[in-house]
């Protein structure tokens, strides 16, 4: 299946603004933003800027409509009820919300299960919960090809496990989790499942109820939207049972000096003035993503991954860190060059107009597992094409010649 990306690429002003070609392959850290999202944010800021849920004048009502319209767009993208969508400051903020609010329902001795390949944002909040609440933290190991070793589930998943919190897609190896296996195993012991979808959400709409999980989080800036916005989805019965994380305006029912009652979800978890403009942008990004033919996009992205894997396979001393093939993976590829530090590789590539990420990728336990000082990571989006991959490979060949 072919994919004509030229018209799509033209929708991203930054990709066409520089003096030379920009081969942007750092989408796993932050994707670029299409004109439709920029237009939506500008329209809010210039025609409806006011505080949502706080007034009866025309601009306040327009701001409320824009904010709640964005929530509805996200809900459509995830195929969930709109009142199960909570806006947060980002993916990290959403995980911290769960760690505090769902975590408040846990007791000493309860266990949370993560893995060795998690982003720090899906490790540190649980360590903090352990330190303040006395829960226990377990970690699934990682296989040699950079996947979570689900063979260890029977040993680590017990009736004391109350939550399994795992990456839907690894931000280092690109490996996709076998969600049905995890969800079934968790249900068997009564545990809830949280998925960190930061690397999965940018690759097309989701059907969260069908996944069989309980919590899902992702960030706006990795999904073609603005910075400073993220999403928590949770089943309604869980949100109803969870206390709020932050206190203040908007999340209350009634306040007296004696006590306060909480607003129903999702507003219970959205204290203070919300990030209205970023939410509007994320809603527009979800609408934009939903308009794409993701079967064609996925075929296009995987053909580029194969081109990259094949090209790196011809580079002396290059090693792929993660799955060597295309099965159960997304377009995130980490690699090493023997004798060359990943930071030097990335700096060399920048000279060829290629933007990649280098380092530990906020996954230091995974680096320790493989005794690595970091990797170079290329992460792809629908607007990438063969010229981006070829420029990367040309830069890698130059690095091999000059830096060893």
N, C-alpha and C positions, 0 to 999 in steps of 0.2 A: 504494500500500500504506500503510495507516495503522499507527501505532505508539502504543500507550497507554503513556505513560511515567510516569504518576502513581504506580503501584505501585513502579516501579523507583526513582523519585526518593525515595520514602519510605524506601528502604533506606539512605540517606545521612544520618546524624544531623546533620551540620554544616549541611546545606541547609535544615533545619527548626528550627534552634536559636536563631536570632537574633530580635531584637525586630521586625525588618521583613524583607521579602523579600530574599534574596541571589541575585543574578543572576551566577552564577559562570561567567565566560568566560575563565578563565586556565588552562585544562586543559593547554595545551601546556607550561606551566611546572611544574605539579603538579596532578594530578587528585585529586578527593576519594575517600574510602575508604568502601566499603559496610560495613554492620554485620557481614556474614559474615566479612570480613577482620579487623575488630576482635575478633570473637568467637574467631577462630582464634588470633590472637596472645595474647589473654587466656588462652585455654585452655592454650597452651604455657607461659606465664609462671606460671600458678597450679597446673599439674598435672605439668609435665614439664621444668621449668627445671633444666638441668644442662649439662655439656659433652658435645657429640656425639663419638662415636668414641674416647672417653677412659676409659670405665669399664664395669664389668659390673653395677653396681647398677641397681635398677629405674628410677630417674629418668634415669640416663645412657642406658639402653637406650631409654627413651621419647623422650628428646631426639634420639637418633640416628634413630629411626624417623620422628619428625616432620620432621627435616631432610632425610632422604633421600626421604620422602614428598613434600615440597615440590619436590624436584628432579624427581621423577616427574611431578608435575602440570605443571611447566613443560615438560618433554619432550613430554607429551601435547598441550599448547597449541601447540607448535612442530612436532609430528609428527616428532620426532627420537629416536634412541636416548638412553636416560637417561645413559649415560656420556659423552655429548658435551656435557652441560650443565655449565658452570662458573659458580659463584656468585662475584660480585665486589662491591665496595662501591658500584657504580653503573655507569651507562653509560660515564662518563668513565674510571672505573677499568678497565672491560673493554677499552676501546680502548687504554689505556696498557699493559695486559697484553699485547695483541697487538703493540704497538709495541716492547715489550722482548723478548718471547719469540720471536715470529715474526721481529721485527727482528734478533734475534741470528743468524738464519740468512742475513741479507743481507750483501753485501760492497760496498765502495766502488764507485760507478758504477751500482749497481742503482737503479731508479727506483720511486717511489710516486706514483700519480696520484690527486689529490683534485679538488675543484671550488671555484669562487668562492663558492658558497652554503653551504658547510659550517659547522656549529656549530664554535666554537673547539675543542671537545674532539676534533674530527676533523681538526684542522689542527695544533695545537700539539704533540701527541705525535710527529707525523711530522717537524716542524721540529726537535724535540729529537733524534730519531733521526738526522736529517741531520747535525746538528752533532756528534754523538758518533761516528757510524759512517761518514760520508762518502757516504751515499746522495744521490740527487738527487730533488727534489720538483717535480712538474708540477701544473698546475691547469687543469681544463676551464673554459671561460667560461660565462656565463649569458646566456640570451636575454632579450629585452625584457619577456617575460611571466613572468620569474622561474623559468624551467626550466633545468636543466643542458643545455648545448648539446652533444648527442651527435654532432652533425655534425663536431665537432673530434676525435672519437676516432681516426680514421685518422692524423691528424697527431701526436697526443700519445701514442698507445698503441704502444709498440715492443717488440721482443724483450728490451730491457733493463728493461721494466716488470715488476716482480715482484708488485705489489699495486695494485688499484684500490679506493679507500676512499671511498664516497659515501653521502650521506643517502638512505634509502629514500623518505622524505617530508621536504620542507623544513620546518624549524620557523618559517620566516618567510613563505613564499609558499604553503605547503600543496601545492606541486606534487609529484606522485608520479613516481618514476624509472621509466623503461622498463627494468626489470631484465633481461628476456630479451635485449635488444639489448646491454646492457653485458656480461652473462655470456658471450654468444657471442663478442663481440669480444675479451674477456679470454682466453678459452680458446684462441682462435686464435694468441695469442702466448705462451701458457703462464703467464699472470698469474693470481693469485688475486684473489678479490673479497670485500671486507668491506662490509656494509651497516650503517649506523647506523639502527636501527629504533626510536629513541626516540619518534618521532611516529607510527609505523605500528602498533606492537604494541598500543596502547590501543584499536585499532579492529578487533579480532577475531582469531581463531586464524590461524596461518600454517602453510604447508607448506614448510618451509625446504629439504628435499632437492629439491623440485620447482622451486625458484627457480633452482637451478644456481649458487648462491654458496658460499663457503667459510667465511666468518665472519659472524656476526650478533650484534649487541649491542642491548640495551635496558635501560631503568631501571625499577625498581619503582614509584617515586613518581608517574611519569606514567601508569602502568598500574593505578591504583586500589589500589596496595599501599603498604607502608611506605617511609619514607626509608631510605637506607643499604644498599640492596640493588640489584643489577643482575645481568644475565645475559650471559655469552659463550657462544654456540654456535659450535663449530668441528668440521669433519670429523675423525673419529677419527685418520686417518693424519697429519693436521697436528698435533693435540695430542700424539701419540706422538713426533713429530719435534722438538717445541719444548722448549727448556729452561725451567725454572721462572723466574718473575719475582721472587717473594719467597721467602726461606728461613726455616725455623723448624720448629715442630712441625706434625704432621699431614701434611706434604707429602713425608715421607721414607720410604725403604725401611729403610735401616740407616745409623746414624751411628757413625763411629769418628773418632779424632783425625786419622787420615790422610786419610779421604775419606768421602763420603756418597753413597748411592744414592737415587734418587727413587722416590716412589710412582707408580703408573700414573695417568693422567688419569681423572677430573677432579681428584682430590685433590692431584695434583702442583702445581696452581695455586691451592690454597686453604690457604695457610700460616696457622698459628695458630688460635685459637678462631674458628670461623666465625660470621657474623651469623645465628644460628639463628632467633631470633624474627622478624626481618625476612624471612628466607627462608620461614618458615612463612606469614607474611602474603602474600608474593608468590605462593606456591603456591595459597593460598585465592583470591587475586585472579584467577589464571589459571583456576581452577576456576569462579569466578563468571562471568568473561567467556565461557568456553566454553558456559555455560548459556543465553546470550542468542541470540535469532534475529537474526543479524547482517545478513541480507538486509533485514529490517524496520528494524533500527537504522540501517543505512547509508542507506536511503531517507529515514528521519526526519532524520538529520543533514544530508543533502544538501538536503532541503527547507528546512531552517533556513539553510543557507549561501545558497541562492537568495533567501530572504527578506531576508537581510542584504545581499547584493549589490544586489538591487533597491532596497532602502531607501537604501543609500549612493549609488546612482545618481541619486537624487532630491535629494541634498544638494548645494547649490552649493559648488563648490570641493573636493569630496571626490574622492580618487583611490584606486583599488584598486592595490595593489602585489602583482602575481602574476597567476595565471590569472584571466581575467574570467568564465569559465564553469565548468561542473562536471566536465568531462572530465579524467581522470587527475589528480585532486586530492583532498585530504582536508580535513576541516573546520577549517582554519586560514586566517584571513583577515586580512591586514595592509592598513592604509589610512592615508592622510594627509589632513589638512585644510589647505588653502592658508592660510598666515598664522597657523597655530596649532601650537605645539610639541606633539609627541606626549605628553610628560609632562603638559602642561596638559589635554589631552584626557582622559587616564586619570584625573587627579585630579578633573576635572569629573564623569566617569562614576561615580566612587566615591560622589559625593554622591547619585547616583540608585540606589545599591545595586548597581552593576555593576562587577565585578572584571575588568579586562583587563591586558595587559602593554604597556609602552611603552618604547622605547629601541632599541638595536641588536640585541637578542636574542642576544647572544654570536655575532654574525655580522658583525663589522666589515668584513671584506673585501667582503661583499655590499653593505653600505651604501656603501663607497667606490666600488664599481662603478657605483652609481646616484647618487653624490654626495648622499647623504641623511644627515641627523643622527639618523635613527631612524624608526620607524613605530609606530602603535598596532595591537595585534594582539588579535583575538578568536579563541579556540580552543575548540571545542565538544566535548561528551561526550554519551553517550546520555541523561543525565538533564536536559539542556537542553531548553527548549521555546520556543514563539513568544513568550511573555511576556519571556524573557531577551533575545531579539533586539529586541523592541519597546522595552524599557527602554533598551537601548543606543542605538537610533536616536533616542529622545526625548532622551537625554543629549547625543548628538552635535548635534542641532538646537539645544539650549541652548548648547553650546560655540560653535557658529557665530554665534549671536546675541550672545554676551557677550564672546568672547575675540578677535574680529577687530578 
